[in-house]
Amino acid sequence: MATKSLLPETGAKAAKTASAPKTAAPTSYEAALQELEQLAAQLESGQLPLDQLMSGYQRGAELLKFCRAKLEAIEQQISVIDGDQLKPWVQD
């Protein structure tokens, strides 16, 4: 019977796990935005290998879609509250 080791992974398996992009849905807009900012910094650094660059770009597109959907949902809620008349936000 094989048992799962509680020790940290080493070698190629650890490298694959550490470099694997996050694919789970973000828990909040703020979490998605933070991950998107970190990802953008990595992509802009030019230090990612080509395969990670592509998966990072795809993850960024997913995060951007998530953030836009959240913002649109909030905008719709505000529209309902304000009687379908979006009012411009004025900073005091």
N, C-alpha and C positions, 0 to 999 in steps of 0.2 A: 504494500500500500504506500503510495507516494504522499508525502506531506509537504505542505507549502512552507517554505522557509520564511522566517521572520526577519532574516538579515536583508540588508539592501541588495538590490540587483547589481551585478557587475557586468562588464563587457558590453557586447553588442546589444544585448537585450535592454540593459540600462540606458544606453545611448538612444535606442529607439523610443523607449518610454519617455525619456526626458525631452526629446525633441518633438514628440507627437503633439500636433496642434489640439487645442481644446475644441471639442465638437459639441459639447453639451450646450443647451440653450442657457443664456445668461439668466441670472436670478432677478435682475432689475436693470433699469435704464442706466443707472450709475455704474453698475458692474460691467455692463456692455461697453459703455463709453471708456471706462478705465482700460479694459482689455484692448479696445480699439486703439487707444492712444499708445499703449505699449507695443502693440503690433506694428503700428505706423512707424514708430521709432526704430524697430528692428528692421523693417523693410527699407527704410531710408538709410540705414547704416551701411548697406551694401555688403554686409558680412554673412548673409544667409546663403547657403548652397541653393542651386536652382530648384531642386525639388521642394525644399522648405519655403522658398520664395513663392512658388505657385500655391502651395497649400495655405500659406499665410495670406496671400491675396484673396483666396476663396473664403477663408475664415473672416477676413475683413469685410468682404461683401455681405456675408451672413449677418455680421454684427451691425453693419450699417443699415441693412434691411430691418433688423429688429428695432434699432433706435428710431428709425423713421416711422415704423408702425406704432411704436409707443407714443411718439409725439403727435401723430395723426389722431390716435385715440383720445389723447388729452384735449387736443384742439376740438374734436367733436363734442366732448363732454362740456367744454367751455361754451361752445356754440349753443348747446341745449340750455345751459344755465342762463346765458345772455339772450335767449329768445332768437336764435339763429342770426344774431348780429354780432359778428366778431368786432371787438373794439380794439383799436390800437393801444398797445401798452406804452404808457408814458412814465419814464423814470422821474421820480421826484428829486 
